Amino acid sequence: MNRPTTAALSALSLLSLAALTACGGSSGSGSDADKPAATASQEQQEKQATPEERLKKLAITQADAPDDRKVTEPDDEFVFAKSAKEVTVDKPVCAPLALAMNQLPLGDPQADLTRVIDSGGANIGAFTYVTLTAYESGGAESAMSGLSKAVDACGGGFTAKSDENTSAYDSVTAEKPVAAAGDESLGFRSTLTFRGVTHTVHTQAVRSGDVLAVYFSVDGSAIANSRPSDAKLPAAVVEAQNGKLG
């Protein structure tokens, strides 16, 4: 069964909506010299790891998932856009919001990845997307700042377009993060209207050092079937991922 993605937020294609909802030690000096060999070796390996490798180790896995939720990689077939370069916004200051709600990296990233966690239980159409992005020093702070400014400036909504999709958001409102963590946390909700029905989606960003985690929840099944929805972020999922960020 195809998994609903954020392309369900696009009011361009009823066909797409229907398809989406179908079923060794260191000998260095200083404090490192006093550490056990295994610990020093592990830290050295972490420093040598590529940004992509770091994110894979930090990402939530099936073993970390709470309850009976499944963790998978996203299906690229129905993404809103393949890269941030494809996205345009009628209000440029709102661009970070469009990227965050469509699993695209903010700012100038070194690497990024996304995992999809289902809702578990009976609501098979709701999903939470977790996007991790690694930056050079200062990049994560800059990305977080831009996102915060966008939340403040885009309360009246905005429209985002890509090569094949359009998503119009009616409002953006700051809200308390469901699970604050890391060095900075930010939460907001957005509303959109499709077929005359209003839907609410929720997003949270957490910065931990030079890594940014963005959580986004949407009920694609409700959108496709014209049922009002309010896809809240599951605290257990957010906490599980936050716990791996350190």
C-alpha positions as CSV (number, residue, x, y, z in Angstrom):
1,M,0.0,0.0,0.0
2,N,1.4,3.4,-0.9
3,R,2.1,5.6,2.0
4,P,0.6,9.1,2.1
5,T,3.3,11.8,1.9
6,T,3.2,15.6,2.0
7,A,2.3,15.7,-1.6
8,A,-1.2,15.1,-0.2
9,L,-1.0,18.7,0.9
10,S,-1.1,19.8,-2.8
11,A,-4.5,20.7,-4.1
12,L,-3.3,20.3,-7.7
13,S,-4.1,16.6,-8.2
14,L,-7.0,14.5,-7.0
15,L,-5.4,11.5,-8.8
16,S,-2.2,11.9,-6.7
17,L,-4.2,12.0,-3.5
18,A,-6.1,8.9,-4.5
19,A,-2.9,7.0,-5.3
20,L,-1.3,8.1,-2.1
21,T,-4.0,6.8,0.1
22,A,-4.5,3.5,-1.7
23,C,-3.8,0.8,-0.1
24,G,42.4,1.1,18.6
25,G,43.1,3.8,21.3
26,S,44.5,7.3,21.0
27,S,47.9,8.3,22.2
28,G,47.2,12.0,22.1
29,S,48.0,14.4,24.9
30,G,45.7,16.2,27.3
31,S,42.5,14.8,28.5
32,D,42.2,12.3,25.7
33,A,45.4,10.5,27.0
34,D,43.6,9.8,30.3
35,K,40.6,8.2,28.7
36,P,40.2,4.5,28.1
37,A,41.5,3.4,24.8
38,A,38.0,2.2,23.6
39,T,36.4,5.5,24.4
40,A,39.1,7.6,22.7
41,S,39.0,5.3,19.7
42,Q,35.2,5.7,19.4
43,E,35.4,9.5,19.6
44,Q,38.1,9.5,16.9
45,Q,35.9,7.4,14.7
46,E,32.9,9.8,15.2
47,K,35.1,12.8,14.3
48,Q,36.2,11.0,11.1
49,A,32.7,10.0,10.1
50,T,31.1,11.8,7.1
51,P,28.0,14.0,7.8
52,E,25.9,11.3,6.1
53,E,27.3,8.6,8.4
54,R,26.7,10.7,11.4
55,L,23.0,11.3,10.5
56,K,22.4,7.6,9.9
57,K,23.7,6.8,13.4
58,L,21.5,9.6,14.9
59,A,18.3,8.7,13.0
60,I,15.4,6.9,14.7
61,T,15.3,3.2,13.9
62,Q,12.7,0.5,14.2
63,A,14.4,-0.5,17.5
64,D,13.8,3.0,18.8
65,A,10.2,3.3,17.7
66,P,7.6,3.4,20.5
67,D,4.5,1.2,20.6
68,D,3.9,-0.7,17.3
69,R,4.9,2.1,15.0
70,K,6.9,1.3,11.9
71,V,9.9,3.3,10.7
72,T,10.6,3.5,7.0
73,E,12.4,5.6,4.5
74,P,10.2,8.0,2.4
75,D,8.9,7.1,-1.0
76,D,10.3,9.7,-3.5
77,E,7.5,9.2,-6.0
78,F,5.1,11.6,-4.4
79,V,7.4,14.2,-2.8
80,F,6.5,17.9,-3.1
81,A,9.9,18.7,-4.6
82,K,13.2,16.8,-5.0
83,S,15.3,19.7,-3.7
84,A,15.0,23.1,-2.1
85,K,16.0,24.7,-5.4
86,E,12.7,23.6,-6.9
87,V,10.6,25.4,-4.4
88,T,9.4,29.0,-4.8
89,V,7.2,30.9,-2.3
90,D,5.1,34.0,-2.8
91,K,6.5,35.4,0.4
92,P,10.3,34.7,0.5
93,V,10.5,35.1,4.2
94,C,8.2,32.0,4.5
95,A,10.5,29.7,2.5
96,P,11.9,28.0,5.6
97,L,8.3,26.9,6.5
98,A,7.7,25.4,3.0
99,L,10.9,23.5,3.2
100,A,10.3,22.3,6.8
101,M,6.8,21.0,6.0
102,N,8.0,19.2,2.9
103,Q,11.1,17.3,4.3
104,L,13.6,19.6,2.6
105,P,16.8,20.9,4.3
106,L,17.0,24.4,5.5
107,G,19.9,26.7,4.9
108,D,23.2,25.4,3.6
109,P,23.3,21.7,4.7
110,Q,26.2,19.2,4.6
111,A,23.8,16.2,4.5
112,D,20.2,15.3,5.3
113,L,17.9,12.3,5.6
114,T,14.3,11.6,6.4
115,R,12.5,8.8,8.2
116,V,8.7,8.2,8.2
117,I,6.9,6.8,11.3
118,D,3.3,5.6,11.0
119,S,0.7,6.4,13.5
120,G,0.2,2.9,14.8
121,G,-3.2,1.7,15.9
122,A,-6.2,2.4,13.7
123,N,-5.4,5.7,12.1
124,I,-3.4,4.3,9.2
125,G,-3.4,7.5,7.2
126,A,-1.4,9.6,9.7
127,F,2.3,9.9,9.6
128,T,5.2,11.7,11.2
129,Y,8.2,12.7,9.2
130,V,11.6,13.2,10.9
131,T,14.2,15.1,8.8
132,L,17.7,15.4,10.2
133,T,20.1,17.9,8.7
134,A,23.9,18.3,9.4
135,Y,25.6,21.6,9.0
136,E,29.0,23.2,9.3
137,S,29.6,25.3,12.4
138,G,27.0,28.0,12.8
139,G,24.8,26.6,10.0
140,A,22.2,25.0,12.2
141,E,21.8,28.2,14.3
142,S,21.3,30.2,11.1
143,A,18.7,27.7,9.8
144,M,16.8,27.8,13.1
145,S,16.8,31.6,13.2
146,G,15.4,31.7,9.7
147,L,12.6,29.3,10.7
148,S,11.8,31.3,13.8
149,K,11.5,34.5,11.7
150,A,9.3,32.8,9.2
151,V,6.9,31.7,11.9
152,D,6.6,35.3,13.2
153,A,6.2,36.8,9.8
154,C,3.9,34.3,8.0
155,G,0.8,34.2,10.3
156,G,-1.5,35.1,7.4
157,G,-0.3,32.1,5.4
158,F,1.6,31.7,2.1
159,T,1.7,29.6,-1.0
160,A,4.6,27.3,-2.0
161,K,5.1,26.0,-5.5
162,S,7.4,23.4,-7.1
163,D,7.8,22.1,-10.6
164,E,4.6,20.0,-10.3
165,N,2.8,20.9,-7.1
166,T,1.3,23.8,-5.3
167,S,0.4,24.1,-1.5
168,A,-1.4,27.0,-0.1
169,Y,-1.3,27.4,3.7
170,D,-4.0,29.5,5.3
171,S,-2.2,30.3,8.6
172,V,0.9,29.7,10.7
173,T,0.8,29.9,14.5
174,A,3.6,29.3,17.0
175,E,2.9,26.7,19.7
176,K,4.7,25.0,22.5
177,P,7.0,22.2,21.4
178,V,5.6,18.8,22.4
179,A,9.0,17.7,23.7
180,A,11.6,20.5,24.1
181,A,15.2,19.3,23.8
182,G,18.6,20.2,22.5
183,D,20.0,23.7,22.4
184,E,16.8,25.2,20.8
185,S,13.3,24.0,20.2
186,L,10.5,25.6,18.1
187,G,7.0,24.5,17.4
188,F,4.2,25.7,15.1
189,R,1.0,24.6,13.5
190,S,-0.3,25.4,10.0
191,T,-3.7,25.2,8.5
192,L,-4.7,24.5,4.9
193,T,-8.0,24.0,3.1
194,F,-8.7,21.3,0.5
195,R,-12.1,20.7,-1.0
196,G,-13.6,23.1,1.4
197,V,-12.3,21.1,4.4
198,T,-9.7,22.6,6.9
199,H,-6.7,20.5,8.0
200,T,-4.1,21.3,10.7
201,V,-0.6,20.0,10.5
202,H,2.1,20.4,13.2
203,T,5.8,20.9,13.0
204,Q,8.6,21.0,15.6
205,A,12.3,21.8,15.1
206,V,15.0,20.9,17.5
207,R,18.6,22.0,17.2
208,S,21.3,20.0,18.9
209,G,24.7,21.4,18.2
210,D,25.2,21.4,14.4
211,V,22.3,19.0,13.7
212,L,18.7,20.1,13.1
213,A,15.8,17.7,13.5
214,V,12.4,18.7,12.0
215,Y,9.3,16.8,12.9
216,F,6.1,17.1,10.8
217,S,2.8,15.3,11.1
218,V,0.0,15.0,8.5
219,D,-3.1,12.9,8.1
220,G,-3.0,12.2,4.3
221,S,-5.9,9.9,4.5
222,A,-8.2,12.5,6.0
223,I,-7.1,15.1,3.4
224,A,-7.7,12.7,0.5
225,N,-11.1,11.7,1.9
226,S,-12.3,15.2,2.8
227,R,-12.4,14.6,6.6
228,P,-11.2,17.4,8.9
229,S,-7.9,16.6,10.5
230,D,-5.6,17.8,13.2
231,A,-2.4,15.7,12.9
232,K,-0.7,16.3,16.2
233,L,2.9,15.3,16.7
234,P,3.3,12.2,18.9
235,A,5.4,13.1,21.9
236,A,6.7,9.5,22.2
237,V,8.2,9.7,18.7
238,V,9.7,13.1,19.2
239,E,11.2,12.1,22.5
240,A,12.7,8.9,21.0
241,Q,14.5,10.9,18.2
242,N,15.5,13.7,20.6
243,G,17.1,11.1,22.8
244,K,19.5,10.1,20.1
245,L,20.6,13.7,19.4
246,G,22.2,14.0,22.7
